[in-house]
Structures are given as C-alpha cells and as structure tokens.
Amino acid sequence: QVQLVESGGGLVQAGGSLRLSCVASGNIARINSMGWYRQAPGKQRELVAGITSGGSTNYADPVKGRFTISIDNAKNTVYLQMNNLKPEDTAVYYCNAEIILRIIPFQRYNYWGQGTQVTVSS
C-alpha cells in the first residue's frame, strides 16, 4: 500500500558530500514523520535524523552540524544533506516513515525503504 524509495547513495571521499532522497508513494492520507537510519556491518541500526511534517528535527550526536534533514510535504519526500563525510559514516542508509493510510480506519503504520549504500573512503 505504501512504498519508500531511496536514492542518492554512493562512494565519496572523506570530506565530501552526498544528498539522499526518499519518496513515499501509495495510499497515503498523511505523513506524520520521516527519518533516516543507518546500519554499518556488524552494528545495530541507528537513528541518524528525523523530521516531523511540521518541520521539527532531531539528530544523532555524531552527525550534528554535518547533516541536515528536510521534508517536502507536497512531494512526500525527505532529504538528507550530508556534508563533511567521514569514513565512520559508511553504512546502508534506510528511510523510515510514519504514515496514516487513506483507508478506513485511517490507522498509522511504520514503513521502511530498501536502503541505499553510502561509502566514505579515507
């Protein structure tokens, strides 16, 4: 009923920048919030940044001052601008969204994208 499709990952040198995008599509009545998580090999998935439809944001400490999350409500799209990338930012980045479906009883559900690889070389 809902799909999240990420794009923008890739290979970049330390100090470089990447911009991730995630588009939500389907039977959507409202998106309450969207966010980005990441999972490095051998580690648990962790929150990177989150944003509400109203624009309130939160960031994990390791990315504060380097990453910026934004949302385009009209396009059901969330972005993650990543600057001054470090090798420790290497991970698969996943988009997450809390969505109210446009079908009765209009319940909230949590969805995940398929992930996009970000690799930062030193």
JOWO-V570751 format. One line per field, one symbol per residue. ss: DSSP state (H for helix, E for strand, L for the rest). phi: phi as a letter, one per 30 degrees, with the letter a starting at -180 (. if undefined). A space follows every 50 residues. Layout:
ss=???
phi=???
This chain:
ss=LEEEEEELLEEEELLLLEEEEEEEEELEEEEEEEEEEEELLLLLLEEEEE EELLLLEEELHHHLLLEEEEEEHHHLEEEEEELLLLHHHLEEEEEEEEEE ELLLLLLEEEEELLLEEEEEEL
phi=.bbcbcajdlcbdejdbbbcbbccbkdccacdababbbbceibddbdcab bcddjdbbbdedceiccbcbbcddchbcbbdcchdbedddadccdbbcbc ddbdchddbcbbddjbdbbccd
